[in-house]
Amino acid sequence: MGGVPTSEIEEINNTLSSKIHFDTFTLFEDGNDTYRQFSVNNRDEIKKAVEESGEVNAIVSQLHNHLSAWWGTASEEFASIAGHRDALLPKVRNSLMHSMRQALEPIGMLDQHQVAGIFVNWWDGVKYDLKSIMQRKWDIDLIYPEYNDLVTAMFFSGEQQAIDKKREEITNCEVKLEDAVEQVLEAVEYEPEEPTEDEDAKDVKHTPKLAYEQLAIALKDCEDGTEEASDLEVYSAKLKACEEALKTAKSEYDQLQKTLDLHLELKCLGAESKKQYAERLLNQANNEIGEITLHVTGFLEQTGLQFCIPAEDVSIESILASLDEIKKSVPSSKNKRTAEQNALLTKVAQAKNILKEPKKKFTKLQKEVVKIQQLLSGYDAAMLSIGGQITEEETRTLILQKHYNIIADQLNRYIEQAWREVIEASEHLYDKYAVSAKQITADRDSVMHELNDILKKLKYVD
């Protein structure tokens, strides 16, 4: 009958599959003790059968459960290096490796060398962390910004969910916009221009711009007030609405992401450095305002208009208001004014003209001051809303979680390697034996039948 020798199937079972609790015979039909036929329809089903095996996933879950239980106690021992020098490190390393082996080896999927590989890959890969923990204990630099996902999961899961939801909204808006574009092009019966003999056919992308262009052409050929023109206007309005919805969703997404980024930074680093920088900018702006005011008062004193300088709250605005009051106090009719009053009005007009440029700078600086003050108060409000800066204990939790994730990733690498070995060995059998002897005979008979027909037509055989 032919097929796959059971001895080769058993060899894979005994050397590879048994480690991951997978029975390679499940890939084959029931048969005799010598040969088996594949029960899978194609090569890809082998990988799927291994990855979806209940027995395989059960042992993988068992490994991760044991790893989690081990870390529950091992993390405390690992944390004991905080604030200590190298003297403690070898002892902790040896103890943790020994306890990890005790936790994982009895399950049977991984041998002592593979478990040791998981440990060594983790330990040797985090040397900077070890040094930092020993010298500075639980420093947020070991988390922020590379492992922001951990901070987000602990403190800002709601904000992340809002971002994810908004991202889905953007995708939906993009789909609706694409549909609107297609509806427009279908309504106007758009056909791309045929290339000339010397040109290659161009792939014209269906974009909103193209839709608007085709709408404009179609509307130009329609009479105003007709049903056709009205329908095209509806399509145009729908297209614009879809574009606006997408633009709004993207803008809201950007704002949500910026807010989360700010909250992450404030949570991890605090607001002091940002506030100090803002306060330096505020002082600089106020100093420039003071210099402008001093320059203006000096000019007024030189021109004999020192009486326009208010006794309190001296600023360009108050000075300009004082100059306006002087102008109002003088008769509006030139015939009713004295020579002294005319001279005073001339000085006031000249002063107001000269103060135009300082007034522009003053107004700009004032806006900057208001903006910086809002920024400072915003930092305080944000810190309050996020519950203040992260504590050392919270940082410790995140760093330990980071290390557990690294170890779990290493475990997954070895698990996937064990899977691949079983899959590749089984695929090799498939490549080698998938075409059965029966199929080969059938193919041969078919070819011979065709050959005989040809020979009969050529009258070489009866």
C-alpha positions as CSV (number, residue, x, y, z in Angstrom):
1,M,0.0,0.0,0.0
2,G,2.9,2.4,0.6
3,G,2.8,5.5,2.7
4,V,4.9,6.8,5.6
5,P,6.9,4.2,7.5
6,T,5.6,4.1,11.1
7,S,9.2,3.8,12.3
8,E,9.9,7.3,11.1
9,I,6.7,8.6,12.7
10,E,7.7,6.9,16.0
11,E,11.2,8.4,15.8
12,I,9.7,12.0,15.6
13,N,7.3,11.1,18.4
14,N,10.0,9.7,20.7
15,T,12.7,12.4,20.1
16,L,10.7,15.6,19.5
17,S,6.9,15.4,19.8
18,S,6.8,13.8,23.2
19,K,8.5,16.9,24.7
20,I,5.6,19.1,23.8
21,H,3.0,16.4,24.4
22,F,2.0,16.1,20.8
23,D,1.1,12.8,19.2
24,T,2.5,12.9,15.6
25,F,0.2,9.9,14.7
26,T,-2.7,12.4,14.9
27,L,-1.5,13.7,11.5
28,F,-2.1,10.3,10.0
29,E,-5.0,7.9,9.2
30,D,-5.3,4.7,11.1
31,G,-3.3,2.0,9.4
32,N,-1.2,-1.1,9.8
33,D,2.0,-1.3,11.9
34,T,4.2,-0.7,8.9
35,Y,2.8,2.3,7.0
36,R,0.4,5.2,7.5
37,Q,-1.2,7.7,5.2
38,F,-1.4,11.5,6.0
39,S,-4.8,12.6,7.2
40,V,-4.0,16.3,6.5
41,N,-4.9,17.7,3.1
42,N,-1.9,19.9,2.7
43,R,1.4,20.9,4.2
44,D,0.1,24.0,6.0
45,E,-2.3,21.9,8.1
46,I,0.6,20.4,10.0
47,K,1.6,23.7,11.5
48,K,-2.0,24.4,12.4
49,A,-2.5,21.0,14.0
50,V,0.5,21.4,16.3
51,E,-0.2,25.0,17.3
52,E,-3.9,24.3,18.0
53,S,-3.3,21.0,19.8
54,G,-5.0,21.0,23.2
55,E,-2.3,18.9,24.7
56,V,0.4,21.2,23.4
57,N,-1.3,24.4,24.7
58,A,-2.0,22.7,28.0
59,I,1.7,22.1,28.7
60,V,2.6,25.6,27.5
61,S,0.0,27.0,29.9
62,Q,1.5,24.8,32.6
63,L,5.0,26.2,31.9
64,H,3.8,29.8,32.1
65,N,1.9,29.1,35.3
66,H,5.0,27.6,36.9
67,L,7.1,30.5,35.7
68,S,4.6,33.0,37.2
69,A,4.5,31.1,40.5
70,W,8.3,30.9,40.6
71,W,8.6,34.7,40.0
72,G,6.1,35.3,42.8
73,T,8.9,34.4,45.3
74,A,11.9,34.8,43.1
75,S,11.1,38.5,42.4
76,E,11.6,39.2,46.1
77,E,15.0,37.5,46.1
78,F,15.9,39.4,42.9
79,A,14.8,42.7,44.5
80,S,17.2,42.1,47.4
81,I,20.1,43.3,45.2
82,A,18.6,46.9,45.3
83,G,21.1,49.2,47.1
84,H,23.8,46.4,47.4
85,R,27.1,46.0,45.7
86,D,28.4,43.2,43.5
87,A,29.1,41.0,46.5
88,L,25.5,39.8,46.7
89,L,25.0,39.3,43.0
90,P,26.6,35.9,42.4
91,K,24.7,34.4,45.3
92,V,21.3,35.7,44.1
93,R,22.1,34.6,40.5
94,N,22.9,31.0,41.5
95,S,19.9,30.8,43.8
96,L,17.5,32.1,41.1
97,M,18.9,29.8,38.4
98,H,18.5,26.8,40.8
99,S,15.0,27.6,41.7
100,M,14.0,28.3,38.1
101,R,15.3,24.8,37.1
102,Q,13.3,23.3,39.9
103,A,10.1,25.1,38.7
104,L,10.4,24.3,35.0
105,E,12.4,21.1,34.4
106,P,9.9,18.7,36.0
107,I,7.3,19.6,33.4
108,G,9.4,17.8,30.9
109,M,9.2,20.0,27.9
110,L,12.5,21.8,28.5
111,D,15.7,20.1,29.7
112,Q,18.2,21.6,32.1
113,H,20.2,23.2,29.3
114,Q,17.2,24.9,27.8
115,V,16.0,26.2,31.2
116,A,19.6,27.4,31.9
117,G,19.5,29.1,28.5
118,I,16.3,31.0,29.4
119,F,17.9,32.2,32.7
120,V,21.3,33.2,31.1
121,N,19.7,35.0,28.2
122,W,17.6,37.1,30.7
123,W,20.4,37.7,33.2
124,D,23.1,38.6,30.7
125,G,20.7,40.8,28.7
126,V,19.9,43.0,31.7
127,K,23.3,43.8,33.0
128,Y,22.6,47.6,32.9
129,D,19.5,47.1,34.9
130,L,21.3,45.0,37.5
131,K,24.0,47.7,37.9
132,S,21.4,50.5,38.1
133,I,19.3,48.6,40.7
134,M,22.3,47.9,42.9
135,Q,23.5,51.5,42.7
136,R,20.3,53.6,42.5
137,K,17.6,51.1,43.5
138,W,14.3,51.5,41.6
139,D,15.1,54.2,39.1
140,I,12.3,55.2,36.7
141,D,14.9,55.5,33.9
142,L,14.7,51.7,33.7
143,I,11.1,52.0,32.5
144,Y,10.6,55.4,30.9
145,P,10.3,55.9,28.0
146,E,11.2,52.4,26.5
147,Y,8.6,50.5,28.5
148,N,5.8,53.1,28.5
149,D,3.3,50.3,27.8
150,L,3.8,49.1,31.4
151,V,3.1,52.6,32.8
152,T,0.1,53.0,30.6
153,A,-1.3,49.6,31.7
154,M,-0.9,50.5,35.4
155,F,-2.1,54.1,35.3
156,F,-3.7,55.1,32.0
157,S,-5.6,52.1,30.6
158,G,-8.7,54.3,30.1
159,E,-6.8,56.8,28.0
160,Q,-5.3,54.0,25.9
161,Q,-8.7,52.5,25.4
162,A,-9.9,55.9,24.2
163,I,-7.0,56.1,21.7
164,D,-7.6,52.6,20.4
165,K,-11.3,53.4,20.0
166,K,-10.4,56.6,18.1
167,R,-8.0,54.6,15.9
168,E,-10.9,52.3,15.0
169,E,-13.1,55.3,14.2
170,I,-10.4,56.6,11.9
171,T,-10.3,53.3,10.0
172,N,-14.1,53.4,9.7
173,C,-14.0,57.0,8.4
174,E,-11.4,56.0,5.8
175,V,-13.6,53.1,4.6
176,K,-16.6,55.4,4.4
177,L,-14.6,58.0,2.5
178,E,-13.3,55.3,0.0
179,D,-17.0,54.2,-0.5
180,A,-18.1,57.8,-1.1
181,V,-15.3,58.2,-3.7
182,E,-16.4,55.1,-5.5
183,Q,-20.1,56.2,-5.4
184,V,-19.1,59.5,-7.0
185,L,-17.0,57.9,-9.7
186,E,-19.8,55.4,-10.4
187,A,-22.4,58.1,-10.5
188,V,-20.5,60.1,-13.1
189,E,-19.6,56.9,-15.0
190,Y,-15.9,57.7,-14.7
191,E,-13.5,55.8,-17.1
192,P,-9.8,56.4,-17.1
193,E,-8.3,57.7,-20.2
194,E,-7.0,55.0,-22.6
195,P,-3.2,55.1,-23.1
196,T,-1.8,55.8,-26.5
197,E,0.1,53.2,-28.5
198,D,3.4,54.6,-27.1
199,E,2.2,54.7,-23.5
200,D,1.8,52.1,-20.8
201,A,-1.5,51.8,-19.0
202,K,-1.4,54.0,-15.8
203,D,-2.9,52.8,-12.5
204,V,-5.2,55.8,-11.6
205,K,-5.8,55.9,-7.8
206,H,-9.4,56.7,-6.8
207,T,-8.9,59.6,-4.5
208,P,-11.2,62.4,-3.2
209,K,-9.4,64.8,-5.4
210,L,-10.2,62.7,-8.5
211,A,-13.8,62.5,-7.3
212,Y,-14.1,66.2,-6.9
213,E,-12.6,66.8,-10.4
214,Q,-15.0,64.4,-12.0
215,L,-18.0,65.9,-10.1
216,A,-17.0,69.4,-11.4
217,I,-16.9,68.1,-14.9
218,A,-20.2,66.4,-14.6
219,L,-21.9,69.4,-12.9
220,K,-20.6,71.6,-15.7
221,D,-22.5,69.5,-18.2
222,C,-25.7,69.6,-16.2
223,E,-28.3,72.3,-16.2
224,D,-29.0,74.0,-12.9
225,G,-32.0,72.7,-11.0
226,T,-32.2,69.4,-12.7
227,E,-32.6,66.1,-10.8
228,E,-29.2,65.0,-12.1
229,A,-27.5,68.1,-10.8
230,S,-29.3,67.7,-7.4
231,D,-28.1,64.1,-7.1
232,L,-24.5,65.1,-7.9
233,E,-24.7,67.9,-5.2
234,V,-25.8,65.2,-2.7
235,Y,-22.8,63.1,-3.6
236,S,-20.5,66.1,-3.2
237,A,-22.0,66.9,0.2
238,K,-21.5,63.3,1.3
239,L,-17.9,63.3,0.2
240,K,-17.2,66.5,2.1
241,A,-18.9,65.1,5.2
242,C,-16.8,62.0,5.1
243,E,-13.6,64.1,4.7
244,E,-14.6,66.3,7.6
245,A,-15.4,63.3,9.8
246,L,-11.9,61.8,9.0
247,K,-10.2,65.1,9.6
248,T,-11.9,65.5,13.0
249,A,-11.2,61.9,14.0
250,K,-7.5,62.3,13.2
251,S,-7.3,65.6,15.1
252,E,-9.0,64.1,18.1
253,Y,-6.7,61.1,17.9
254,D,-3.6,63.4,17.8
255,Q,-4.9,65.3,20.9
256,L,-5.6,62.1,22.8
257,Q,-2.1,60.8,22.0
258,K,-0.4,64.1,23.0
259,T,-2.3,64.1,26.3
260,L,-1.3,60.5,27.1
261,D,2.3,61.3,26.2
262,L,2.3,64.3,28.5
263,H,0.7,62.3,31.3
264,L,3.3,59.6,30.9
265,E,6.1,62.1,31.1
266,L,4.6,63.9,34.2
267,K,3.9,60.6,35.9
268,C,7.4,59.3,35.4
269,L,9.5,62.5,35.7
270,G,7.2,64.9,37.5
271,A,6.5,68.5,36.5
272,E,9.3,70.3,38.3
273,S,11.7,70.5,35.4
274,K,9.0,71.6,33.0
275,K,7.8,74.2,35.5
276,Q,11.3,75.5,36.0
277,Y,11.8,75.9,32.3
278,A,8.4,77.6,32.0
279,E,9.2,79.9,34.9
280,R,12.5,80.9,33.2
281,L,10.6,81.8,30.1
282,L,8.1,83.8,32.2
283,N,10.8,85.7,34.0
284,Q,12.5,86.5,30.6
285,A,9.2,87.8,29.2
286,N,8.5,89.9,32.3
287,N,12.0,91.3,32.2
288,E,11.6,92.3,28.5
289,I,8.2,93.9,29.4
290,G,10.0,95.9,32.1
291,E,12.8,97.0,29.8
292,I,10.2,98.2,27.2
293,T,8.3,100.1,30.0
294,L,11.5,101.7,31.2
295,H,12.5,102.8,27.7
296,V,9.0,104.3,27.2
297,T,9.0,106.2,30.5
298,G,12.5,107.5,29.7
299,F,11.3,108.8,26.4
300,L,8.3,110.6,27.9
301,E,10.5,112.3,30.5
302,Q,12.8,113.5,27.7
303,T,9.9,114.9,25.7
304,G,8.3,116.7,28.7
305,L,5.4,114.3,28.9
306,Q,6.4,112.8,32.3
307,F,3.0,113.8,33.7
308,C,1.5,111.1,31.5
309,I,3.2,108.4,33.5
310,P,0.8,106.8,36.0
311,A,1.8,106.7,39.6
312,E,0.9,103.0,39.8
313,D,0.6,100.1,37.4
314,V,3.0,101.6,34.9
315,S,2.7,100.0,31.5
316,I,2.4,101.0,27.8
317,E,-1.3,100.4,28.0
318,S,-1.7,102.7,31.0
319,I,0.6,105.3,29.4
320,L,-1.4,105.2,26.1
321,A,-4.6,105.6,28.0
322,S,-3.2,108.6,29.8
323,L,-2.2,110.2,26.5
324,D,-5.7,109.6,25.2
325,E,-7.1,111.3,28.3
326,I,-4.9,114.4,27.6
327,K,-6.1,114.5,24.0
328,K,-9.7,114.4,25.2
329,S,-9.1,117.2,27.7
330,V,-8.1,119.5,24.9
331,P,-10.8,121.2,22.8
332,S,-11.5,119.4,19.6
333,S,-11.9,122.6,17.6
334,K,-8.5,124.0,16.6
335,N,-9.9,127.6,16.9
336,K,-10.7,127.1,20.5
337,R,-7.2,125.7,21.4
338,T,-4.3,127.8,22.7
339,A,-0.8,127.6,21.2
340,E,0.3,125.6,24.3
341,Q,-2.5,123.1,23.8
342,N,-1.6,122.7,20.1
343,A,2.0,122.1,21.0
344,L,0.9,119.5,23.6
345,L,-1.3,117.7,21.1
346,T,1.6,117.6,18.7
347,K,3.8,116.0,21.4
348,V,1.0,113.5,22.2
349,A,0.6,112.5,18.5
350,Q,4.3,112.1,18.1
351,A,4.6,110.0,21.3
352,K,1.7,107.8,20.2
353,N,3.3,107.3,16.8
354,I,6.7,106.4,18.4
355,L,5.1,104.0,20.9
356,K,3.4,101.9,18.1
357,E,6.4,99.5,17.8
358,P,7.0,99.1,21.5
359,K,3.2,98.5,21.9
360,K,3.4,95.6,19.4
361,K,6.3,94.0,21.3
362,F,4.5,94.6,24.6
363,T,1.3,93.0,23.4
364,K,3.1,90.0,22.0
365,L,5.0,89.5,25.3
366,Q,1.8,89.9,27.3
367,K,0.2,87.1,25.3
368,E,3.3,84.9,25.9
369,V,3.0,85.7,29.6
370,V,-0.6,84.6,29.7
371,K,0.2,81.4,27.7
372,I,3.1,80.5,30.1
373,Q,0.9,81.1,33.1
374,Q,-1.8,78.9,31.7
375,L,0.9,76.3,31.0
376,L,2.1,76.4,34.6
377,S,-1.4,76.1,36.0
378,G,-2.0,73.3,33.5
379,Y,0.9,71.3,34.8
380,D,-0.4,71.6,38.4
381,A,-3.9,70.5,37.2
382,A,-2.4,67.6,35.2
383,M,-0.3,66.4,38.1
384,L,-3.4,66.4,40.3
385,S,-5.5,64.5,37.7
386,I,-2.9,61.7,37.3
387,G,-2.5,61.2,41.1
388,G,0.9,62.8,41.3
389,Q,4.4,61.4,40.4
390,I,5.0,57.7,40.5
391,T,6.3,56.4,43.8
392,E,9.4,54.3,44.4
393,E,7.2,51.3,45.3
394,E,5.2,51.6,42.1
395,T,8.4,51.9,40.1
396,R,9.7,48.8,41.8
397,T,6.5,46.9,40.7
398,L,6.9,48.0,37.1
399,I,10.6,47.1,36.9
400,L,9.9,43.6,38.3
401,Q,7.1,43.3,35.8
402,K,9.5,44.3,33.1
403,H,11.9,41.6,34.1
404,Y,9.2,39.0,34.3
405,N,8.1,39.9,30.8
406,I,11.6,39.5,29.5
407,I,11.9,36.0,31.1
408,A,8.5,35.0,29.7
409,D,9.6,36.1,26.2
410,Q,12.7,33.9,26.6
411,L,10.5,31.0,27.6
412,N,8.3,31.6,24.5
413,R,11.4,31.5,22.3
414,Y,12.3,28.0,23.5
415,I,8.7,26.8,23.3
416,E,8.4,28.1,19.7
417,Q,11.7,26.4,18.9
418,A,10.4,23.1,20.2
419,W,7.2,23.6,18.1
420,R,9.3,24.3,15.0
421,E,11.3,21.2,15.4
422,V,8.2,19.0,15.5
423,I,6.6,20.9,12.6
424,E,9.7,20.9,10.4
425,A,10.2,17.2,11.0
426,S,6.6,16.4,10.2
427,E,6.7,18.6,7.1
428,H,9.8,16.8,6.0
429,L,7.8,13.5,6.1
430,Y,5.0,15.2,4.1
431,D,7.4,16.4,1.5
432,K,9.0,12.9,1.3
433,Y,5.9,10.7,1.4
434,A,2.8,12.7,0.8
435,V,2.3,11.3,-2.7
436,S,1.3,7.6,-2.0
437,A,2.3,4.6,-4.1
438,K,-1.4,4.3,-5.0
439,Q,-1.4,7.8,-6.3
440,I,1.8,7.2,-8.2
441,T,0.3,4.1,-9.8
442,A,-2.9,6.0,-10.7
443,D,-0.8,8.8,-12.3
444,R,1.3,6.3,-14.2
445,D,-1.8,4.5,-15.5
446,S,-3.3,7.8,-16.6
447,V,-0.2,8.8,-18.5
448,M,0.0,5.3,-20.2
449,H,-3.6,5.6,-21.2
450,E,-3.0,9.0,-22.9
451,L,0.2,7.6,-24.6
452,N,-1.8,4.6,-25.9
453,D,-4.4,6.9,-27.4
454,I,-1.7,8.9,-29.2
455,L,-0.1,5.7,-30.6
456,K,-3.5,4.4,-31.8
457,K,-4.1,7.7,-33.6
458,L,-0.7,7.4,-35.2
459,K,-1.6,3.8,-36.1
460,Y,1.5,2.5,-34.3
461,V,-0.7,0.1,-32.3
462,D,-4.1,-1.6,-32.9
